[in-house]
Amino acid sequence: QVQLVESGGGLVQPGGSLRLSCAISGNIDDIYTVGWYRLGPGKRREVVAAITSGETTNNADYADSVKGRFIISRDNAKNTVYLQMNSLKSEDTAVYYCHVGTQSGSTMEDTWGQGTQVTVSS
């Protein structure tokens, strides 16, 4: 199992930037994917960005709506995943959740952070 603690949300004006952090503890070695999802008002939960760890490569995938504006990264030394959000728009307003997928043998598990509110408004 892993535990997640998110931070970094807040209120920002359109065009501004924020960086979300997700500190991970527990069975780090079982992690096969980390990512960020969001749930906006009146919208369905959507994946924002995700990194899947392969044997030789790390691939980052982004929602079309955030490509070129958001960057997901992982600091293995700090066991922390970041989401750098630039050129924020009002439609980016949502609660953002860190997600980690783990696999131990045939057992797969999803773990979610507590969520952090991001509000983009003037």
TORTITOR-105796 format. One record per atom (N, C-alpha, C): atom name; x, y, z; residue number from 1. Coordinates in Angstrom, 1 decimal. Example, Ala and Ser with C-alpha at 12.3 -4.5 7.8 and 13.67 -1.06 7.14 Angstrom:
# TORTITOR-105796
+--------+--------+--------+--------+---------+
| martor |      x |      y |      z | koldren |
+--------+--------+--------+--------+---------+
|      N |   13.2 |   -5.7 |    7.8 |       1 |
|     CA |   12.3 |   -4.5 |    7.8 |       1 |
|      C |   13.2 |   -3.3 |    7.8 |       1 |
|      N |   12.8 |   -2.2 |    7.1 |       2 |
|     CA |   13.7 |   -1.1 |    7.1 |       2 |
|      C |   12.9 |    0.0 |    7.9 |       2 |
+--------+--------+--------+--------+---------+
//
This chain:
# TORTITOR-105796
+--------+--------+--------+--------+---------+
| martor |      x |      y |      z | koldren |
+--------+--------+--------+--------+---------+
|      N |    0.8 |   -1.2 |    0.0 |       1 |
|     CA |    0.0 |    0.0 |    0.0 |       1 |
|      C |    0.9 |    1.2 |    0.0 |       1 |
|      N |    0.3 |    2.3 |   -0.5 |       2 |
|     CA |    0.9 |    3.6 |   -0.5 |       2 |
|      C |    0.0 |    4.6 |    0.1 |       2 |
|      N |    0.6 |    5.7 |    0.6 |       3 |
|     CA |   -0.2 |    6.8 |    1.1 |       3 |
|      C |    0.2 |    8.1 |    0.4 |       3 |
|      N |   -0.7 |    8.9 |    0.1 |       4 |
|     CA |   -0.5 |   10.1 |   -0.7 |       4 |
|      C |   -0.9 |   11.4 |    0.1 |       4 |
|      N |   -0.2 |   12.4 |    0.0 |       5 |
|     CA |   -0.5 |   13.7 |    0.6 |       5 |
|      C |   -0.3 |   14.8 |   -0.5 |       5 |
|      N |   -1.4 |   15.5 |   -0.8 |       6 |
|     CA |   -1.3 |   16.5 |   -1.8 |       6 |
|      C |   -1.2 |   17.9 |   -1.2 |       6 |
|      N |   -0.6 |   18.8 |   -2.0 |       7 |
|     CA |   -0.5 |   20.2 |   -1.6 |       7 |
|      C |   -0.4 |   21.0 |   -2.9 |       7 |
|      N |   -0.6 |   22.4 |   -2.7 |       8 |
|     CA |   -0.3 |   23.3 |   -3.8 |       8 |
|      C |   -1.5 |   23.9 |   -4.5 |       8 |
|      N |   -2.7 |   23.6 |   -4.1 |       9 |
|     CA |   -3.8 |   24.2 |   -4.8 |       9 |
|      C |   -4.1 |   25.6 |   -4.3 |       9 |
|      N |   -5.0 |   26.3 |   -4.9 |      10 |
|     CA |   -5.3 |   27.6 |   -4.5 |      10 |
|      C |   -6.1 |   28.4 |   -5.5 |      10 |
|      N |   -6.1 |   29.7 |   -5.3 |      11 |
|     CA |   -6.8 |   30.6 |   -6.3 |      11 |
|      C |   -5.8 |   31.3 |   -7.1 |      11 |
|      N |   -6.0 |   31.3 |   -8.4 |      12 |
|     CA |   -5.0 |   32.0 |   -9.3 |      12 |
|      C |   -5.8 |   32.7 |  -10.4 |      12 |
|      N |   -5.3 |   33.7 |  -11.0 |      13 |
|     CA |   -5.9 |   34.4 |  -12.1 |      13 |
|      C |   -5.7 |   33.7 |  -13.4 |      13 |
|      N |   -6.6 |   33.9 |  -14.3 |      14 |
|     CA |   -6.4 |   33.3 |  -15.7 |      14 |
|      C |   -5.0 |   33.7 |  -16.2 |      14 |
|      N |   -4.3 |   32.8 |  -16.8 |      15 |
|     CA |   -3.0 |   33.0 |  -17.3 |      15 |
|      C |   -1.9 |   32.7 |  -16.3 |      15 |
|      N |   -2.3 |   32.5 |  -15.1 |      16 |
|     CA |   -1.3 |   32.3 |  -14.0 |      16 |
|      C |   -0.8 |   30.8 |  -14.0 |      16 |
|      N |    0.0 |   30.5 |  -13.0 |      17 |
|     CA |    0.6 |   29.2 |  -12.8 |      17 |
|      C |    0.4 |   28.7 |  -11.4 |      17 |
|      N |    0.4 |   27.4 |  -11.3 |      18 |
|     CA |    0.4 |   26.7 |  -10.0 |      18 |
|      C |    1.1 |   25.4 |  -10.1 |      18 |
|      N |    1.7 |   25.0 |   -9.0 |      19 |
|     CA |    2.3 |   23.6 |   -9.0 |      19 |
|      C |    1.7 |   22.8 |   -7.9 |      19 |
|      N |    1.2 |   21.7 |   -8.3 |      20 |
|     CA |    0.7 |   20.7 |   -7.3 |      20 |
|      C |    1.7 |   19.7 |   -7.0 |      20 |
|      N |    1.7 |   19.2 |   -5.7 |      21 |
|     CA |    2.7 |   18.2 |   -5.3 |      21 |
|      C |    1.9 |   17.1 |   -4.7 |      21 |
|      N |    2.5 |   15.9 |   -4.8 |      22 |
|     CA |    1.9 |   14.7 |   -4.2 |      22 |
|      C |    3.0 |   13.8 |   -3.6 |      22 |
|      N |    3.1 |   13.9 |   -2.3 |      23 |
|     CA |    4.1 |   13.1 |   -1.6 |      23 |
|      C |    3.7 |   11.7 |   -1.4 |      23 |
|      N |    4.5 |   10.7 |   -1.8 |      24 |
|     CA |    4.1 |    9.3 |   -1.7 |      24 |
|      C |    5.0 |    8.6 |   -0.7 |      24 |
|      N |    4.3 |    7.8 |    0.1 |      25 |
|     CA |    5.1 |    7.0 |    1.1 |      25 |
|      C |    4.5 |    5.5 |    1.0 |      25 |
|      N |    5.2 |    4.6 |    1.6 |      26 |
|     CA |    4.7 |    3.2 |    1.6 |      26 |
|      C |    5.5 |    2.4 |    0.6 |      26 |
|      N |    4.8 |    1.4 |   -0.1 |      27 |
|     CA |    5.5 |    0.5 |   -1.0 |      27 |
|      C |    5.7 |    1.1 |   -2.3 |      27 |
|      N |    6.7 |    1.9 |   -2.4 |      28 |
|     CA |    7.1 |    2.7 |   -3.6 |      28 |
|      C |    7.4 |    1.7 |   -4.7 |      28 |
|      N |    8.0 |    0.6 |   -4.4 |      29 |
|     CA |    8.5 |   -0.3 |   -5.5 |      29 |
|      C |    7.4 |   -0.9 |   -6.3 |      29 |
|      N |    6.2 |   -0.9 |   -5.7 |      30 |
|     CA |    5.0 |   -1.6 |   -6.4 |      30 |
|      C |    4.3 |   -0.6 |   -7.4 |      30 |
|      N |    4.8 |    0.6 |   -7.4 |      31 |
|     CA |    4.1 |    1.6 |   -8.3 |      31 |
|      C |    4.4 |    1.4 |   -9.7 |      31 |
|      N |    3.3 |    1.3 |  -10.5 |      32 |
|     CA |    3.5 |    1.2 |  -12.0 |      32 |
|      C |    2.9 |    2.4 |  -12.7 |      32 |
|      N |    2.2 |    3.2 |  -12.1 |      33 |
|     CA |    1.7 |    4.5 |  -12.7 |      33 |
|      C |    1.4 |    5.5 |  -11.7 |      33 |
|      N |    1.7 |    6.8 |  -12.0 |      34 |
|     CA |    1.3 |    7.9 |  -11.2 |      34 |
|      C |    0.6 |    8.9 |  -12.1 |      34 |
|      N |   -0.3 |    9.7 |  -11.5 |      35 |
|     CA |   -1.0 |   10.7 |  -12.4 |      35 |
|      C |   -1.8 |   11.6 |  -11.6 |      35 |
|      N |   -2.5 |   12.5 |  -12.3 |      36 |
|     CA |   -3.4 |   13.5 |  -11.8 |      36 |
|      C |   -4.7 |   13.4 |  -12.5 |      36 |
|      N |   -5.8 |   13.5 |  -11.7 |      37 |
|     CA |   -7.1 |   13.5 |  -12.3 |      37 |
|      C |   -7.8 |   14.8 |  -11.7 |      37 |
|      N |   -8.9 |   15.2 |  -12.3 |      38 |
|     CA |   -9.6 |   16.4 |  -11.8 |      38 |
|      C |  -11.1 |   16.2 |  -12.0 |      38 |
|      N |  -11.8 |   16.8 |  -11.1 |      39 |
|     CA |  -13.3 |   16.8 |  -11.1 |      39 |
|      C |  -13.7 |   18.2 |  -11.0 |      39 |
|      N |  -14.2 |   18.7 |  -12.2 |      40 |
|     CA |  -14.7 |   20.1 |  -12.2 |      40 |
|      C |  -16.2 |   20.2 |  -12.0 |      40 |
|      N |  -16.7 |   21.4 |  -11.7 |      41 |
|     CA |  -18.1 |   21.5 |  -11.4 |      41 |
|      C |  -19.0 |   21.1 |  -12.6 |      41 |
|      N |  -19.9 |   20.2 |  -12.3 |      42 |
|     CA |  -20.8 |   19.7 |  -13.4 |      42 |
|      C |  -20.1 |   18.9 |  -14.4 |      42 |
|      N |  -18.9 |   18.4 |  -14.2 |      43 |
|     CA |  -18.2 |   17.6 |  -15.2 |      43 |
|      C |  -17.9 |   16.2 |  -14.6 |      43 |
|      N |  -17.5 |   15.3 |  -15.5 |      44 |
|     CA |  -17.0 |   14.0 |  -15.0 |      44 |
|      C |  -15.5 |   14.1 |  -14.7 |      44 |
|      N |  -15.1 |   13.1 |  -13.8 |      45 |
|     CA |  -13.7 |   13.1 |  -13.5 |      45 |
|      C |  -12.9 |   12.7 |  -14.8 |      45 |
|      N |  -11.8 |   13.4 |  -15.0 |      46 |
|     CA |  -11.0 |   13.1 |  -16.2 |      46 |
|      C |   -9.5 |   13.1 |  -15.8 |      46 |
|      N |   -8.8 |   12.3 |  -16.5 |      47 |
|     CA |   -7.4 |   12.2 |  -16.3 |      47 |
|      C |   -6.7 |   13.4 |  -16.9 |      47 |
|      N |   -5.9 |   14.0 |  -16.2 |      48 |
|     CA |   -5.2 |   15.2 |  -16.6 |      48 |
|      C |   -3.8 |   14.8 |  -17.2 |      48 |
|      N |   -3.1 |   14.0 |  -16.5 |      49 |
|     CA |   -1.7 |   13.6 |  -16.9 |      49 |
|      C |   -1.3 |   12.4 |  -16.1 |      49 |
|      N |   -0.5 |   11.5 |  -16.8 |      50 |
|     CA |   -0.1 |   10.3 |  -16.1 |      50 |
|      C |    1.2 |    9.8 |  -16.6 |      50 |
|      N |    2.0 |    9.2 |  -15.8 |      51 |
|     CA |    3.2 |    8.6 |  -16.1 |      51 |
|      C |    3.2 |    7.1 |  -15.8 |      51 |
|      N |    3.5 |    6.3 |  -16.8 |      52 |
|     CA |    3.6 |    4.9 |  -16.6 |      52 |
|      C |    5.0 |    4.5 |  -16.7 |      52 |
|      N |    5.5 |    3.8 |  -15.6 |      53 |
|     CA |    6.9 |    3.3 |  -15.5 |      53 |
|      C |    7.0 |    2.0 |  -16.2 |      53 |
|      N |    7.8 |    2.0 |  -17.2 |      54 |
|     CA |    8.2 |    0.8 |  -17.9 |      54 |
|      C |    9.5 |    0.3 |  -17.5 |      54 |
|      N |   10.0 |   -0.8 |  -18.1 |      55 |
|     CA |   11.3 |   -1.3 |  -17.8 |      55 |
|      C |   12.4 |   -0.4 |  -18.2 |      55 |
|      N |   12.2 |    0.3 |  -19.4 |      56 |
|     CA |   13.3 |    1.1 |  -19.9 |      56 |
|      C |   12.8 |    2.5 |  -20.2 |      56 |
|      N |   11.5 |    2.8 |  -20.2 |      57 |
|     CA |   11.1 |    4.1 |  -20.5 |      57 |
|      C |   10.0 |    4.6 |  -19.6 |      57 |
|      N |    9.8 |    5.9 |  -19.5 |      58 |
|     CA |    8.7 |    6.5 |  -18.8 |      58 |
|      C |    7.9 |    7.3 |  -19.8 |      58 |
|      N |    6.7 |    7.1 |  -19.9 |      59 |
|     CA |    5.8 |    7.8 |  -20.8 |      59 |
|      C |    4.8 |    8.7 |  -20.1 |      59 |
|      N |    4.7 |    9.9 |  -20.5 |      60 |
|     CA |    3.7 |   10.8 |  -20.0 |      60 |
|      C |    2.6 |   11.0 |  -21.0 |      60 |
|      N |    1.4 |   10.9 |  -20.5 |      61 |
|     CA |    0.2 |   11.2 |  -21.3 |      61 |
|      C |   -0.5 |   12.3 |  -20.8 |      61 |
|      N |   -1.1 |   13.2 |  -21.6 |      62 |
|     CA |   -1.8 |   14.3 |  -21.2 |      62 |
|      C |   -3.2 |   14.4 |  -21.9 |      62 |
|      N |   -4.2 |   14.9 |  -21.2 |      63 |
|     CA |   -5.5 |   15.2 |  -21.8 |      63 |
|      C |   -5.2 |   16.3 |  -22.8 |      63 |
|      N |   -6.0 |   16.2 |  -23.9 |      64 |
|     CA |   -5.8 |   17.2 |  -25.0 |      64 |
|      C |   -6.0 |   18.6 |  -24.5 |      64 |
|      N |   -6.9 |   18.8 |  -23.5 |      65 |
|     CA |   -7.2 |   20.2 |  -23.0 |      65 |
|      C |   -6.0 |   20.8 |  -22.3 |      65 |
|      N |   -5.0 |   20.0 |  -21.9 |      66 |
|     CA |   -3.9 |   20.6 |  -21.1 |      66 |
|      C |   -2.6 |   20.5 |  -21.8 |      66 |
|      N |   -2.5 |   19.8 |  -22.9 |      67 |
|     CA |   -1.3 |   19.6 |  -23.6 |      67 |
|      C |   -0.6 |   21.0 |  -24.0 |      67 |
|      N |    0.7 |   21.1 |  -23.7 |      68 |
|     CA |    1.4 |   22.3 |  -23.9 |      68 |
|      C |    1.3 |   23.3 |  -22.8 |      68 |
|      N |    0.4 |   23.0 |  -21.8 |      69 |
|     CA |    0.3 |   23.9 |  -20.7 |      69 |
|      C |    0.7 |   23.3 |  -19.3 |      69 |
|      N |    0.4 |   22.0 |  -19.2 |      70 |
|     CA |    0.7 |   21.3 |  -17.9 |      70 |
|      C |    1.9 |   20.3 |  -18.2 |      70 |
|      N |    2.6 |   20.1 |  -17.1 |      71 |
|     CA |    3.7 |   19.2 |  -17.1 |      71 |
|      C |    3.7 |   18.3 |  -15.9 |      71 |
|      N |    3.7 |   17.0 |  -16.1 |      72 |
|     CA |    3.8 |   16.1 |  -14.9 |      72 |
|      C |    5.2 |   15.6 |  -14.8 |      72 |
|      N |    5.7 |   15.5 |  -13.6 |      73 |
|     CA |    7.1 |   15.1 |  -13.3 |      73 |
|      C |    7.1 |   14.3 |  -12.0 |      73 |
|      N |    8.2 |   13.5 |  -11.9 |      74 |
|     CA |    8.3 |   12.7 |  -10.7 |      74 |
|      C |    9.8 |   12.8 |  -10.2 |      74 |
|      N |    9.9 |   13.2 |   -8.9 |      75 |
|     CA |   11.2 |   13.2 |   -8.3 |      75 |
|      C |   11.4 |   12.0 |   -7.4 |      75 |
|      N |   12.1 |   11.0 |   -8.0 |      76 |
|     CA |   12.2 |    9.7 |   -7.3 |      76 |
|      C |   12.9 |    9.8 |   -5.9 |      76 |
|      N |   13.9 |   10.8 |   -5.8 |      77 |
|     CA |   14.6 |   11.0 |   -4.6 |      77 |
|      C |   13.7 |   11.5 |   -3.5 |      77 |
|      N |   12.7 |   12.3 |   -3.9 |      78 |
|     CA |   11.8 |   12.8 |   -2.9 |      78 |
|      C |   10.5 |   12.0 |   -2.8 |      78 |
|      N |   10.3 |   11.0 |   -3.7 |      79 |
|     CA |    9.1 |   10.3 |   -3.8 |      79 |
|      C |    7.9 |   11.2 |   -3.9 |      79 |
|      N |    8.0 |   12.1 |   -4.8 |      80 |
|     CA |    7.0 |   13.2 |   -5.0 |      80 |
|      C |    6.7 |   13.3 |   -6.5 |      80 |
|      N |    5.4 |   13.5 |   -6.8 |      81 |
|     CA |    4.9 |   13.7 |   -8.1 |      81 |
|      C |    4.4 |   15.2 |   -8.2 |      81 |
|      N |    4.8 |   15.8 |   -9.3 |      82 |
|     CA |    4.3 |   17.2 |   -9.4 |      82 |
|      C |    3.5 |   17.4 |  -10.7 |      82 |
|      N |    2.6 |   18.4 |  -10.6 |      83 |
|     CA |    1.9 |   18.8 |  -11.8 |      83 |
|      C |    2.1 |   20.3 |  -11.9 |      83 |
|      N |    2.9 |   20.7 |  -12.8 |      84 |
|     CA |    3.1 |   22.2 |  -13.1 |      84 |
|      C |    2.0 |   22.6 |  -14.1 |      84 |
|      N |    1.3 |   23.6 |  -13.7 |      85 |
|     CA |    0.1 |   24.1 |  -14.5 |      85 |
|      C |    0.4 |   25.5 |  -14.9 |      85 |
|      N |    0.5 |   25.7 |  -16.2 |      86 |
|     CA |    0.8 |   27.1 |  -16.7 |      86 |
|      C |   -0.4 |   27.5 |  -17.6 |      86 |
|      N |   -0.4 |   28.8 |  -17.8 |      87 |
|     CA |   -1.5 |   29.4 |  -18.7 |      87 |
|      C |   -2.9 |   28.9 |  -18.3 |      87 |
|      N |   -3.1 |   29.0 |  -17.0 |      88 |
|     CA |   -4.4 |   28.4 |  -16.5 |      88 |
|      C |   -5.6 |   29.2 |  -17.0 |      88 |
|      N |   -6.6 |   28.4 |  -17.2 |      89 |
|     CA |   -7.9 |   28.9 |  -17.7 |      89 |
|      C |   -9.0 |   28.7 |  -16.7 |      89 |
|      N |  -10.1 |   29.4 |  -16.9 |      90 |
|     CA |  -11.2 |   29.2 |  -15.9 |      90 |
|      C |  -11.7 |   27.8 |  -16.0 |      90 |
|      N |  -11.7 |   27.2 |  -17.1 |      91 |
|     CA |  -12.1 |   25.8 |  -17.3 |      91 |
|      C |  -11.2 |   24.7 |  -16.6 |      91 |
|      N |  -10.1 |   25.2 |  -16.1 |      92 |
|     CA |   -9.2 |   24.3 |  -15.3 |      92 |
|      C |   -9.6 |   24.2 |  -13.9 |      92 |
|      N |  -10.6 |   25.1 |  -13.5 |      93 |
|     CA |  -11.1 |   25.0 |  -12.1 |      93 |
|      C |  -11.7 |   23.7 |  -11.8 |      93 |
|      N |  -11.2 |   23.1 |  -10.7 |      94 |
|     CA |  -11.6 |   21.7 |  -10.4 |      94 |
|      C |  -10.9 |   21.3 |   -9.1 |      94 |
|      N |  -11.3 |   20.2 |   -8.5 |      95 |
|     CA |  -10.5 |   19.5 |   -7.5 |      95 |
|      C |   -9.6 |   18.5 |   -8.2 |      95 |
|      N |   -8.3 |   18.6 |   -7.9 |      96 |
|     CA |   -7.3 |   17.8 |   -8.5 |      96 |
|      C |   -6.9 |   16.7 |   -7.5 |      96 |
|      N |   -6.9 |   15.5 |   -8.0 |      97 |
|     CA |   -6.5 |   14.3 |   -7.2 |      97 |
|      C |   -5.3 |   13.6 |   -7.8 |      97 |
|      N |   -4.4 |   13.3 |   -6.9 |      98 |
|     CA |   -3.2 |   12.5 |   -7.2 |      98 |
|      C |   -3.7 |   11.0 |   -7.2 |      98 |
|      N |   -3.2 |   10.3 |   -8.2 |      99 |
|     CA |   -3.5 |    8.9 |   -8.3 |      99 |
|      C |   -2.2 |    8.0 |   -8.5 |      99 |
|      N |   -2.2 |    6.9 |   -7.8 |     100 |
|     CA |   -1.1 |    6.0 |   -7.9 |     100 |
|      C |   -1.7 |    4.6 |   -8.1 |     100 |
|      N |   -1.1 |    3.9 |   -9.1 |     101 |
|     CA |   -1.5 |    2.5 |   -9.3 |     101 |
|      C |   -0.4 |    1.6 |   -8.9 |     101 |
|      N |   -0.7 |    0.6 |   -8.1 |     102 |
|     CA |    0.4 |   -0.3 |   -7.7 |     102 |
|      C |    0.0 |   -1.8 |   -8.1 |     102 |
|      N |    1.0 |   -2.6 |   -8.2 |     103 |
|     CA |    0.8 |   -4.0 |   -8.6 |     103 |
|      C |    1.8 |   -4.8 |   -7.8 |     103 |
|      N |    1.3 |   -5.8 |   -7.0 |     104 |
|     CA |    2.1 |   -6.7 |   -6.3 |     104 |
|      C |    1.7 |   -8.1 |   -6.6 |     104 |
|      N |    2.5 |   -8.8 |   -7.4 |     105 |
|     CA |    2.0 |  -10.0 |   -7.9 |     105 |
|      C |    0.8 |   -9.8 |   -8.8 |     105 |
|      N |   -0.3 |  -10.5 |   -8.6 |     106 |
|     CA |   -1.5 |  -10.4 |   -9.4 |     106 |
|      C |   -2.5 |   -9.3 |   -8.8 |     106 |
|      N |   -2.1 |   -8.7 |   -7.7 |     107 |
|     CA |   -2.9 |   -7.7 |   -7.0 |     107 |
|      C |   -2.6 |   -6.3 |   -7.4 |     107 |
|      N |   -3.7 |   -5.7 |   -8.0 |     108 |
|     CA |   -3.5 |   -4.3 |   -8.4 |     108 |
|      C |   -4.4 |   -3.4 |   -7.5 |     108 |
|      N |   -3.9 |   -2.2 |   -7.2 |     109 |
|     CA |   -4.7 |   -1.3 |   -6.3 |     109 |
|      C |   -4.5 |    0.1 |   -6.8 |     109 |
|      N |   -5.6 |    0.8 |   -6.6 |     110 |
|     CA |   -5.6 |    2.3 |   -6.9 |     110 |
|      C |   -5.7 |    3.0 |   -5.6 |     110 |
|      N |   -4.8 |    4.0 |   -5.5 |     111 |
|     CA |   -4.8 |    4.9 |   -4.3 |     111 |
|      C |   -5.0 |    6.3 |   -4.7 |     111 |
|      N |   -5.8 |    7.1 |   -4.0 |     112 |
|     CA |   -6.1 |    8.5 |   -4.4 |     112 |
|      C |   -5.7 |    9.4 |   -3.2 |     112 |
|      N |   -5.3 |   10.6 |   -3.6 |     113 |
|     CA |   -5.0 |   11.6 |   -2.6 |     113 |
|      C |   -6.3 |   12.2 |   -2.2 |     113 |
|      N |   -6.2 |   13.2 |   -1.2 |     114 |
|     CA |   -7.4 |   13.8 |   -0.6 |     114 |
|      C |   -8.0 |   14.8 |   -1.5 |     114 |
|      N |   -7.3 |   15.2 |   -2.5 |     115 |
|     CA |   -7.9 |   16.3 |   -3.4 |     115 |
|      C |   -7.4 |   17.6 |   -3.0 |     115 |
|      N |   -7.2 |   18.5 |   -3.9 |     116 |
|     CA |   -6.8 |   19.9 |   -3.7 |     116 |
|      C |   -7.5 |   20.8 |   -4.7 |     116 |
|      N |   -8.1 |   21.8 |   -4.1 |     117 |
|     CA |   -9.0 |   22.7 |   -5.0 |     117 |
|      C |   -8.1 |   23.7 |   -5.8 |     117 |
|      N |   -8.3 |   23.8 |   -7.0 |     118 |
|     CA |   -7.7 |   24.8 |   -7.9 |     118 |
|      C |   -8.8 |   25.6 |   -8.5 |     118 |
|      N |   -8.8 |   26.9 |   -8.2 |     119 |
|     CA |   -9.8 |   27.9 |   -8.7 |     119 |
|      C |   -9.1 |   28.9 |   -9.6 |     119 |
|      N |   -9.5 |   29.0 |  -10.8 |     120 |
|     CA |   -8.9 |   30.0 |  -11.8 |     120 |
|      C |  -10.0 |   31.0 |  -12.0 |     120 |
|      N |   -9.7 |   32.2 |  -11.5 |     121 |
|     CA |  -10.8 |   33.3 |  -11.6 |     121 |
|      C |  -10.1 |   34.6 |  -11.4 |     121 |
|      N |  -10.7 |   35.6 |  -12.1 |     122 |
|     CA |  -10.2 |   37.0 |  -11.9 |     122 |
|      C |  -11.0 |   37.7 |  -10.8 |     122 |
+--------+--------+--------+--------+---------+
//
